[in-house]
Amino acid sequence: MQPVFVILGATAVGKTDLSLDLAELIDGEIINADSMQLYEGMDIGTAKLPLADRRGIPHHMLDVLDVTQMANVNDYQVAGRKVIDDIHARGKRAIVVGGSGLFIQALLEDMQFPPGDADVRARLEQECEDLGLAALYKRLMDFDPEAGAKVNPANARRVIRALEVIGVTGQAPVTSLTALPEIVPSIRVGLRRERPELDERITKRIALMWEQGLVDEVRALEGKGLRDGVTARKALGYAQVLSAFDGEFTLEEAPERTMIATRQFARRQDSWFGRDSTILWHDANSLTAHDVVALQA
């Protein structure tokens, strides 16, 4: 199997343009690895590339979930690997692009998932709605502080998943923070920019989102059940607009709050990817598609 190219890095670092250039150069197809771009209709706030701007290059794993569904890493792993096999079977090259580190790791490495239960998950989602995420996280910490410490207390999806595993198996999930054996051979290319430059790019991206109509997009998705989506409603930008709708702050304050949260998120992405010693890091300002191809030599 030819290795899969992976273009990864923090939000707004410049992954999209490089991936398009690479796909044109090697006759490739792109597989999305941004968990929020899995959602249909969440376009502006996730900086999803419009169809007209994709240069005719096939993009996969976009718009595959309704906003009421939970983005599930196990489901992504299964579906994503089928896409890779299909791309290679047609003589093309697969290019994975995104910033969701856990999804990338699950796609490429031998990450195993304990059994789940839809009824247990639904009950936990309702409890999260009724009692609040903090109460569920406390339950997790009370059961297994070591396992709980590996879960971001602000990540509803992971807290609920951990409690689901406990409910089904009676044991807390084992979370690996180290590299696992690779199932899909890959060349992982990480893009970096100096922090002030990245922060400025984030600021400009958020301003553009508001110009493009993010508030209207959130309002439309609210009518399609966005508030019922445990994962989708927490997405950057969407969460802030919903909070503004609820009167927690004004709509005029929402862009600034989104910018702060996005900068914090970018730092967490850097921390996650920093654990992966297989990533080949390059300056986003100078790396070209030809440089990426040369890395497989």
C-alpha positions, 0 to 999 in steps of 0.5 A: 500500500502506498503511504497516505499523505497527511497534512495536519496542524492547528486551525487556520495554519494553511492546510487547505491550499497546500492539500489542493496543490498536492492533490493536483500534483499527485492525482490525489483525493482529499479525506477530511479529518476535521471533526466539525466538517463532518456535519452537513450545513456547518459550513461557514463556521468550520471554514469548509471549502465550498465546492466551487473552490475545490478545483474539481478534486474529490473530497471525502468525509464531509457532510456525513452527519446531521447536527443532532448526531454525535461525531464518533471516532470509531465510526470515522475510523471504519468509514475513513479506512474504507474511503482510503481503500477505495481511493487506492483501488482506483489508482489515486493517492489519499491525502488526509487533511485536518486538525482533529488529532484523535480522528487522525490517530484513529484512522491511521493507527491500531486504535481499538474501541470498547463496545458501546450502547446507543441506549446508554449513550442517549441516557447520558446525553440527556443527563448532560442536558439536564444536569450539566457536563460538570456533573457528568465529569465529576461522576467520571472522576469519582469512578476513576480519577486516573482515567478522568484526568485524561479526558478534557472536562469541557469535551462533552463527547469524550466525557459521555463516551467514557461513562458509556464504556463504564456503563457497558463494561464496568471499567473505565476506557484505556486512553493511549497517549502514545503512538500505536502500531500503524495500520495505514502507512502514512507520511505525516506533514505538520504545518507551523507558523509563529504564534503572532502570525497564527493568531492574526490569521485566526482573527481574520478568519473569524471576521470573515465568518461573520461577514459571510453570515455565520449568525444566519447559519447558526440560526438556520441550524438551530431550526434543524436541531443544533441545540440537540447535538451534543457535539455540534453545538459545542463547535467554535463559533456556533457555541458562542452564537448560541450563547449570544442568542440565550442572552449570556452576552451580546452578538457584538461580543460573540466574535471576540469570544470566538477568537479567544476560544479559537486561539486557545484551541489552536494551542491545544492542537499543538500540544496534541500533535507535539506528542507524535514524533512521526510528524515532519514539521515545516514552516507553512510559509515556505513548504510547497507540494513538491517539497511534500512529495520529496518527503516520501523518497 
